[in-house]
């Protein structure tokens, strides 16, 4: 027999609620497996979803099997904890030495797995990497695998959302066949001549309220130009069918996203256009899901700050604006002092709490138009939009240092960490994203050389060294990749 979690029934329900078991391969999951294998230099990676009596591989790289029994499975033990589960040599571990993946091809020797969570936080599966030789797995490797697992967890949530949306859309199609969508008939001047009773649910109006009105009367101002152009093209004979998505104003003044499918109508001879019929349905949830997906692509999953992608976009935009206004702006690079000690002493959960707290404090310090990003680990960057002067840049750097150095409560333990800040100012320190980031990095390491918990601005001639035990850098080493 094998161990199971105390909340096994709830865990299995959360897994089944994802509606993902035995589904077709999806490129997003396969891409993560390939990335994990390449990142850790291992031949095998898979996404395992752990059912009651077996594990099924949603995605895999370097593995032939599609599923295995749960008995003897590495993932059966990895699913018991939020920590990364590591087996350095399976042949030396009595739990696994007789497991099929160990005794038969691919004859696994090393395993590391990070749990995957459903939206409610329950563990439903594992992202793992495996090798055919014994391995070590560093603390940095643990963190990287957990980061990749958080991406897969987000994909699981999105899969469920997409499945729900597909089901709703199928339901909408069924309703449309039975005129349960709002159905509108209008003449070529776009005046509504008929509106179905479904308008009550969609817009809060009685059907007769909208007879004699035009759709543009209710369309959101931001959508009016595109929607008006489509109506003109259709009524002028340039389109016979069209699909439009825009916001309509409800009777209570709120806005609802709708999808309207238009078909032109003709006279009895089928020659002259007489108007159009539109089937209008609510797509608010789809739009919200699209917004969530777009948000996740550009924001850090742990802190909800801008991620590296969004930071790069904002920096490129700020450079372009700076050229137009002939004014400067600042890039601040910072990382936390003593963060590794917090992780080592209190664990990664405490480290996550610390990072989220730092993110909240940084948001509170900067202006709305500024950008705060988490680049990775305990590294953050700030774009202080221009035009700026030296005194305002120094003031922001001091506020960052003073604010982050305030104690942080980690489950009753007051923890104090500091931060070092490096500053690069455009245009004098560069007008290229890579150059500005590199110069801010140089200034950051100068701040660390100065004893940490301070800031330095970039100066010509700065170069990277290696930080020693006292926070000093030795000459000649390269900066970390950013």
N, C-alpha and C positions, 0 to 999 in steps of 0.2 A: 504494500500500500504506500501511498505517497501523502505528504502533508498538504493541507488546504488552508486557505485563509479563513478567519472567523466569519468574514462577511461573504463567504463563497456564493451564497444564493443571490445576494445583491449584485455581486461582481458579474455573475453569469447573466443576470437580467440586463445589466448595463451593456454587456457585450452584445447580447441579442438585439437590444434596442438600437444598436448602430446599424443593423441591417446590412452587414458587410460580409458575413460568413459565406464562403463558397461563391463569392462574386468574381467577375472577370478581372484579369490584371488591369492595373491602372498605372500609367507612366510615372505619376508623382511618387508613388510608393517605391516603385522599382528604382527611380533615380536616387532616392535616399539610401537604398541598399548599396548601389554602386558607389555612391559618395562615401559611405561608411567604410566599405572595403578598401577604397583607395586611400582614405584619410589615415586609417590605422595599418595599412600595408598588410591586410589579411585576405585570404582567398575566398572567404565565405561570409555572407551577411544575409540575414533574413528578418522579416517582420512576422512574428509569431502571435497568433490570437489563440488564447488558451481556453478551450471549451471544457466541459465536465470530464470527458474521458480521453481527449486527444488535443493536440495542438495543430492548427492549420496555418500554413504559410501564405499570407496575403501577398507578400513580395519576397523575392529571394535573389541571391547572386552567388554563383558557385556551388549550388546545391541542386540535386536531382529530385529529391522527395518533395511531395506537396503537403504531407502531413505525417505525424508520428503519434504513437500512443503517448499518453501523458506520463505513464509510468516510466521512470528513468530519464525523463526529459530534463535538460538543464533549465528550460524556461519555467517548469513547474516550481522550481525553487526561487527563481528570479521574481516570480509573480507575487511572492510573499512579502516583499518589502519595497519601499520607494528608493532604496539605495541601489547602486549598480552592483550586480552580482557577478563575481569573478571566480573562475576555476582555472588556476594557472597550469595544472597538469591533471587531466581527467583520469589518466591511468593510475594516479596516486590517490584518487578520491574514491572511497568505497561506494559512494552514492552513484557514481557514474561509470566506473571502470567496466561494467558489463552492459552499458547502454548500447543500443544498435548503432548510433552515430559514432560511437567510440570503437566498437569491435568490428564494425563493417564500414565500407567506404561511406564517407570520406575519411574515417578514422580520426575523429576530432581529438585534439589534445588540450587546446585552450578555448575558453569561452568567456565572454563578457556580455552581459545583457542589462539594459536599462528599461524600466517599466514604462508602458504606455497607458495614459489615463483617458477615461471618458470625461464628458463635460462635468459630471458630478464628482470627479476626483477618484473614482474607483479604478483599480488597475485591471485592464482587460487584455493586455498583451505585452510583448517584449520586442524591442529592437536590439539585435545582438550581432556580434562579430565573432568569428571562430577561426582557428588556425589548426593545422595538422602537426604543429610542434608546440612545446610548452612556451609560454610567454609571461612577461611581467606587464602590469597595467598601472601606469602612474596616476597620481591624483589629477593631473592635467587631462589624461586620457578619460578618466571618469567624467570630468566636467564636459568634455567634448561629446562623449556618447550621450550624456543626459541632454545636452543641447539639441542633438539630432533627434533624440526621442521626443522632445517637446514639439519639434516640427511634425513628426509623424502623428502625435496626439492631436495636433491642430488639423491635420489632414483627415483624421478619423471623424472629428467633429464636423468638418466641412462635408465629408462623405454623407454623413447622416442628414445634414441640412439639404444637400443636393437631392438625396433620396426623397426627403419630405417634399421638396419643391416639385420633383418629378411627379410624385403622387398627386399633389395638389393640381398641377397643370393637367394631368389626365382627368382629374375630377372636373376641372373647369371645362374641358372639352366635352365631357358628358353633359354638363349643365348647358353648355352652349347649344347642343343639339336639341335640348328641350327648352330653349329660350330662357334659361335661368340667368345667363349673363344679361347685362343691360343691352337691349337691342334698340338701335336708333335707325329710323329712316329719315333722310333729309333730302331736300331738293338741291339743285345745282348752286343755289345761292347759300348753301350750308344751313339754311333754316330748318330746324327739327320739326317734322310733321308727325312723327310717332316716337314715343319712348315707352319701353316695356316696364312692367311693374318692378323688375329687379333694380330699378333706380332707387327704390326706397332703401335697400340695403347698401348700395354702393355710395350714393351721394346724399342720402337723407331727404330727398325730395319726393313729392308725389309726381306721378307721370305728367299730369297736366301742368305742373309748375314749369316744365321745360319745353312744352310745346310753343313754337314760335320763337325760341331762342337759338343762338348760335354757339357751337362749342368753344369758339375763341373767347366768348364772354366769360368762361369759367376756367380757362387755362392759365397756369402760373406764368407770370411775366417772363421768367427766364426761359420758358419753353415756347413762348408764343411765336417767335419768328420762324423757327423750324417747322412747327406744326402748321402755321399759316401757309408756308411755302408748299407743304405737302398737300393741303386742301386745294390750293390753287392749281397745282399740277394735275390733281385728280379731276377736278371739275372742268379743267380746260382740255381734257382728253389726252394728257401726256401719261397718265397712269390709269390702269383698270383695277388694280389691286394695290393695297398698301397696308403697312403695319406701322403704327406710331405709338410711342411711349412718352407720356407726359403726365404732369400733375394736374388734377382737376380740384377745384374748390368745392368742398362739401357745404351743405346748408349751414352747418355750425361754424364755418369759417376755416376749418382745418383743411389740409391738403392730402390727397390720396394719389399714389402712383397708379396709373392705369395703362393697360395695353389695349389699343383699339385696332381691330382688324376690319379694313374697309373693302367693300366690293361695290363697284359701280353698277347701277341699275340702268336698264334700257327700256324703251317703249315696246309695245306688243310686237312690233316687227323686228326688234333687236337691232335697230339702227341708231335712233337718237338717244342720247344720254338723258336720263330723267333725274338722276340724283345718285345717292349711294345708301347702302346699308352698312352699319357698323355694329360689331359685337364688342362690347367694352367690358373688360374684367380687371379686377384688383390685382396688381403685382407688387404691392408694398413689401411683402415678405421677401420676394425675389430681389428687389432693389436693396433691401437691408442686408441680405446675404451677400450680394455683390459688394456692398460697401464694407462689410466685415472682412471679406476676402482681400479686397484692395488694401484695407487698413493693416491686416496681418502681414501683407507682403512688404510693408514699409515701416513696420514698428517692431520693436524688441518684445518678444513674448513675455519676458519676466517683468520688465519695468514699464512697458507701453511707451517708452521714449522712441524717438526716431531711431531707426536702425542705420546700418552703414549705407544701404541703398538710398534712403530718403535724405540722409545727411549729405551724400554726394550731390543729389539733385538740388537741394537747397543751397549748397555751396556754389554750384555752377550758376544758379539763378542770381545769387548775391554778387558774384563776380560780374555778370552781365549788367546788373543794375548799377554796380559801382562804376563801370565804364561810362554808362549813360549820364550819371549824375556827377561824375568826376569827384566822388567822395570815397573815403576809405571805410573799412570795417575790420573786425578782429575775429580771429579764430583762436579759441582757447582749448588746449589739450590738457587733460588731467587724469590722473589715476589715484587710487586710494593707497595711503600708507598703512601698512600692517593688516591689509585685508587677508593675506594668506594666513596670518596667525589666527585670525577669527575663524576662517574655514577649518584650519587644522585643529583648533581647540573646541569649537562649538559645533562643527559640522556644516555641510553644505546648505541645510535648511536655514540655519542662522545666517549664513552668507547671503542667501537669497533675500531674507528679511532686510539685511543691511543694505543690499543694493537697491531694493525697492524704496527704502527710506531715503537713501541718498538721492534717488531719482525724484522723489516728491519734493525734497528740499531744493534741488536745482530748478525744478519747475517754478517754485515759489519765488526764486530769486530773479530769474530773467524776465524780460518783457515779453508780451504776447508775440511780438514780431520776431523775437530771437528763436534760435533752434537749439535744443538740447538733444544729444544722441548718445546712446550706449553703443560703442563700437565693438566691444567684446570683453568678457571677463570683468575686470574692475576699471576698464578704460572708458572715459566719457569725453565728448567734445561739445563745444558750444560755439555757435556763430552769433556774434554780437553785431547785429545789422547796423549799417551806417546811415548817415555819416556819424563817426565817433571821434572823440578826442582822447589823448593819452590819459587824462585824468579819469574819464569815465571807464576806460578799460581797466585801469589800476583799481578803481573802486569796485568793479564787478569781481575782479580776481580776489581782492581782500574779502568781499562778502562771501564768495564761494568757500574760501579757506575757513573763515570764522564760522559759517553756518554748518559745514560738514563736521567741524571739530567738536560740535556740541554732542553730548552723550546720546547714544542710541540704546533704547531698551530692547534687549534680546531675551524675551521670556523672563524678565525680572533681573537680568544682568545688565547693568549699564556699561556699554562698550564705547570707547573713544577711539576713533580712527581719524587720521588727518588726510590731507590731500596736497599734492604738489601740482602746480599749474604752469604750463608753458604757453606763451602768447606769440602769435604771428599777426602782423597787421598788413592788410592790403591798402595801397598797392606797393608800398616800399619793400615788403618782404616777399612779394610775388603776386602774380595774378593768374596762377595755375593751381587747380585744386591739389594736385600731388605736391607741388612745391610748398604751398601754404601749410599743408598737414605735416610735411617733413620738417619745416622750420619750426612749427609749433612743438613737434616732438623734440627737436634739438633743445629748444628753450625749456621743455619739461625736464629733460635729463640734467640740464644745468641747475634747475631748481632743486632736484634731488641731490645733486652734488653739494648744493649749498646747505644741506641739512634737512631737507623735506619740510612740509607744511609751510611752504613759501611759494613765491611765483617769480618767474624770470621772463623777460621779453627777448625775442630773438635778436641776435646781433651777428653781423658778418664775421665769419671765422669760427663760429661754433661748430663742433663736431661731436660725434658719438664716441663714447667709451663703454666700459663694462662696469656696471654697478657692483661693488664689492660689499663685504659684510657691513661696512660703515656707510653704505649708500653712495660710494664713490665709483666712478667709471674708469676703467683702464683704457688706454688709447687703442684706436685701430679697429674697433668692432662696428658692425653695421647696426642700423636701427631695426626694431621689430617691424615686420610687415604690417602695413595698415590697409 
